[in-house]
């Protein structure tokens, strides 16, 4: 009887471990965070969570620091992703050609992507060091004034964006290179016979065919950029002041510095909503790109 039951339900038995993993590691934490977001609870207090409904959300929406974090998150994410996309596509086109040591160059170019983000942050802290850092050394040699890269309100966010662009442009390049290997060759052969230039071939054939792949690469990178924590926390911790504080950093501050777990959980739920909306936007663009091209 037992063996017959196992044979009849084998598909459910094999999928049960994955279902339990998703339930325990995704659904339960998400549900618990949503429940805590509706309560006022401080980890520094022995009192249990007290129900406040949407009070935490209302407090956040009236908080200027929250909106500063939203702005920093969007500026950082969209600025880095669009720059990485432009550079990634350009580099992919260059690397797709035949030249000596092609595989070596590809491997070296992809190394920043596989480095540990905290290690990358520490190295760039040394590069940005105001007195002996490489960045200001190069500026002095060019006759330009040195900068307070990570300690100035005006330069901290662009400086962090440069680090992210350096580290993650190879990801866009890798995805675009993979997409270029699947492109049909017939249009290129016809264009060459018709006397089209390289720029015309790229603009009229390669780029339109790569648009769906590029949008997918941007979607994956955007989700990751919105959630950036380690780079910012390891370099500035959201400073100076709150000039580089993103939603991830502010959520950490609320939960583990101020011990306001209810307010921090509400911020995380709003952050999840923001990520979902941005993801849906790129999915819509991917669909439209597929219809056009």
C-alpha positions in Angstrom: 0.0 0.0 0.0 2.7 2.4 0.9 4.7 1.8 -2.2 1.6 2.2 -4.3 0.9 5.5 -2.6 4.5 6.7 -3.2 4.3 5.8 -6.9 1.0 7.7 -7.3 2.3 10.8 -5.5 5.9 10.8 -6.6 5.8 14.2 -8.3 4.6 15.8 -5.0 7.1 14.0 -2.9 10.0 15.1 -5.1 8.8 18.7 -5.1 8.1 18.8 -1.3 11.7 19.8 -0.2 11.7 22.8 -2.6 8.2 23.8 -1.5 9.3 23.6 2.2 12.4 25.6 1.5 10.4 28.4 -0.2 7.9 28.4 2.6 10.5 28.6 5.4 13.0 30.9 3.7 10.8 33.2 1.7 7.1 33.2 2.6 7.5 33.0 6.4 10.0 35.9 6.7 8.0 38.0 4.3 4.8 37.3 6.2 6.5 37.9 9.6 8.0 41.2 8.4 4.6 42.4 7.1 3.0 41.5 10.5 5.7 43.3 12.5 5.3 46.4 10.2 1.8 46.8 11.6 3.1 46.9 15.2 5.2 49.2 17.3 8.1 47.1 18.8 11.5 48.0 20.1 14.1 45.4 20.6 15.4 47.4 23.6 12.1 47.0 25.4 10.7 43.9 27.2 7.1 44.8 26.2 5.6 42.8 23.4 4.7 44.3 20.0 1.6 46.6 20.1 -0.8 47.0 17.2 -0.6 50.3 15.4 -2.1 49.4 12.0 -0.7 51.5 9.3 0.8 54.0 11.7 4.3 53.0 10.9 3.6 53.5 7.2 2.1 57.0 7.8 5.1 58.0 9.9 7.5 56.9 7.2 5.6 58.7 4.4 5.8 61.9 6.5 9.5 61.5 7.2 11.8 63.6 5.1 14.7 61.2 5.8 12.7 58.4 4.2 12.2 60.4 1.0 15.8 61.4 0.9 16.6 57.6 1.1 14.1 57.0 -1.8 15.8 59.7 -3.9 19.3 58.4 -3.2 18.2 54.8 -4.0 16.6 55.8 -7.4 19.5 58.1 -8.4 22.1 55.5 -7.5 20.2 52.6 -9.2 19.1 54.3 -12.4 22.3 56.2 -12.8 24.5 53.1 -12.4 22.4 50.8 -14.5 22.0 53.1 -17.5 25.7 53.9 -17.5 26.6 50.2 -17.1 24.3 49.3 -20.0 25.8 51.8 -22.4 29.4 50.8 -21.5 28.5 47.1 -21.4 27.0 47.1 -24.8 29.9 49.0 -26.3 32.5 46.7 -24.7 30.5 43.6 -25.8 30.7 44.8 -29.4 34.4 45.3 -29.1 35.0 42.0 -27.4 32.9 40.2 -30.0 35.5 40.7 -32.7 38.5 38.5 -33.4 41.9 39.7 -32.0 44.9 38.2 -30.3 44.6 37.1 -26.7 40.8 37.6 -26.9 40.0 35.0 -24.2 42.6 36.5 -21.9 41.2 40.0 -22.3 37.7 38.7 -21.7 38.8 36.9 -18.5 40.6 39.9 -17.1 37.7 42.2 -17.9 35.2 40.0 -16.0 37.4 39.8 -12.8 35.7 42.8 -11.0 32.3 41.1 -11.2 33.6 38.0 -9.2 35.4 40.0 -6.5 33.9 40.3 -3.0 31.9 43.5 -2.8 33.3 44.4 0.7 36.8 43.8 -0.6 36.1 46.0 -3.6 34.8 48.7 -1.2 37.9 48.6 0.9 40.2 48.9 -2.2 38.2 51.9 -3.5 38.4 53.5 -0.1 42.2 53.5 -0.5 41.8 54.9 -4.0 39.6 57.7 -2.8 41.7 58.5 0.2 42.1 62.3 0.1 45.9 62.6 0.8 47.6 59.5 -0.6 44.8 58.0 -2.7 45.4 57.2 -6.4 42.3 59.3 -7.5 43.7 62.5 -6.1 47.2 61.7 -7.3 45.9 61.5 -10.9 44.0 64.7 -10.5 47.1 66.5 -9.2 49.1 65.3 -12.2 46.5 66.6 -14.5 46.5 70.0 -12.8 43.1 69.5 -11.2 42.2 70.2 -7.6 41.9 67.1 -5.3 38.4 66.0 -4.2 37.0 64.7 -0.9 35.4 61.8 -2.7 33.6 60.0 0.1 33.4 62.8 2.6 31.8 65.5 0.6 28.0 65.9 0.2 28.3 66.7 -3.5 30.7 63.9 -4.5 29.9 60.9 -2.3 27.0 59.5 -4.3 28.7 59.9 -7.7 31.9 58.3 -6.2 29.9 55.3 -5.0 28.3 55.1 -8.5 31.7 54.9 -10.1 32.6 51.9 -7.9 29.4 50.1 -8.8 29.8 50.9 -12.5 33.4 49.5 -12.4 32.3 46.4 -10.6 29.1 45.5 -12.5 29.6 46.7 -16.1 31.1 43.2 -16.9 27.8 41.6 -15.9 26.0 43.6 -18.7 28.8 42.8 -21.1 28.6 39.1 -20.3 24.9 38.9 -20.9 25.1 41.0 -24.1 27.9 38.8 -25.4 25.8 35.7 -24.8 22.9 37.4 -26.7 25.2 38.2 -29.6 26.1 34.6 -30.1 22.5 33.7 -30.8 21.9 36.4 -33.5 21.1 35.1 -37.0 23.8 35.6 -39.5 21.7 36.1 -42.6 20.9 39.8 -42.0 24.7 40.5 -41.6 25.5 38.7 -44.8 22.9 40.7 -46.7 24.1 44.0 -45.2 27.7 43.3 -46.1 26.7 42.5 -49.7 24.7 45.7 -49.9 27.8 47.7 -48.7 26.6 48.7 -45.3 29.2 50.2 -42.9 29.9 48.8 -39.4 28.0 51.6 -37.7 24.9 51.0 -40.0 25.1 47.3 -39.3 25.2 47.9 -35.6 22.4 50.5 -35.6 20.1 48.8 -38.0 20.7 45.1 -37.2 22.6 44.3 -34.1 21.0 46.8 -31.7 17.4 46.1 -32.6 18.0 42.4 -32.3 19.7 42.9 -28.9 17.1 45.1 -27.4 15.2 42.3 -25.6 18.5 40.9 -24.2 19.6 44.3 -23.1 16.3 44.9 -21.3 16.6 41.6 -19.4 20.2 42.5 -18.4 19.0 45.9 -17.2 16.2 44.2 -15.2 18.5 41.8 -13.4 21.0 44.6 -12.7 18.4 47.1 -11.6 17.0 44.6 -9.0 20.5 44.1 -7.7 21.3 47.9 -7.7 18.2 48.8 -5.8 19.2 46.4 -3.0 22.9 47.6 -2.8 24.0 47.5 0.8 27.5 46.1 1.3 29.3 48.7 -0.9 27.6 51.7 0.7 27.8 50.4 4.3 31.5 49.3 4.0 32.5 52.8 2.6 30.3 55.5 4.1 27.5 53.8 6.1 25.2 56.3 4.5 27.3 59.4 5.3 28.4 62.1 5.4 25.2 62.8 7.3 22.6 61.1 5.2 24.0 62.1 1.8 24.5 58.5 0.6 21.8 56.8 2.7 19.6 54.5 0.7 16.5 52.6 1.7 18.6 49.5 2.6 20.9 51.6 4.9 18.0 53.5 6.5 16.1 50.2 7.2 19.2 48.9 8.8 19.6 52.0 10.9 16.0 51.9 12.0 16.1 48.3 13.0 19.6 47.8 14.4 20.7 51.2 15.5 17.4 52.7 16.8 15.8 49.2 17.5 12.6 50.4 15.9 11.7 47.0 14.4 8.1 47.9 13.4 9.2 51.1 11.6 12.1 49.3 10.0 9.8 46.4 8.8 7.4 49.0 7.3 10.2 50.5 5.4 11.3 47.1 4.1 7.7 46.4 2.9 7.6 49.8 1.1 11.1 49.0 -0.3 9.7 45.6 -1.6 6.9 47.5 -3.3 9.3 49.9 -5.0 11.5 47.0 -6.3 8.3 45.2 -7.6 7.1 48.4 -9.4 10.5 48.9 -11.0 10.7 45.2 -12.0 7.2 45.4 -13.6 8.3 48.5 -15.5 11.2 46.7 -17.0 9.1 43.6 -17.7 6.6 45.8 -19.6 9.5 47.4 -21.6 10.8 43.9 -22.4 7.4 42.9 -23.7 7.1 46.1 -25.8 10.6 45.5 -27.1 9.7 42.0 -28.1 6.6 43.3 -30.0 8.6 46.0 -31.8 11.6 44.0 -32.7 
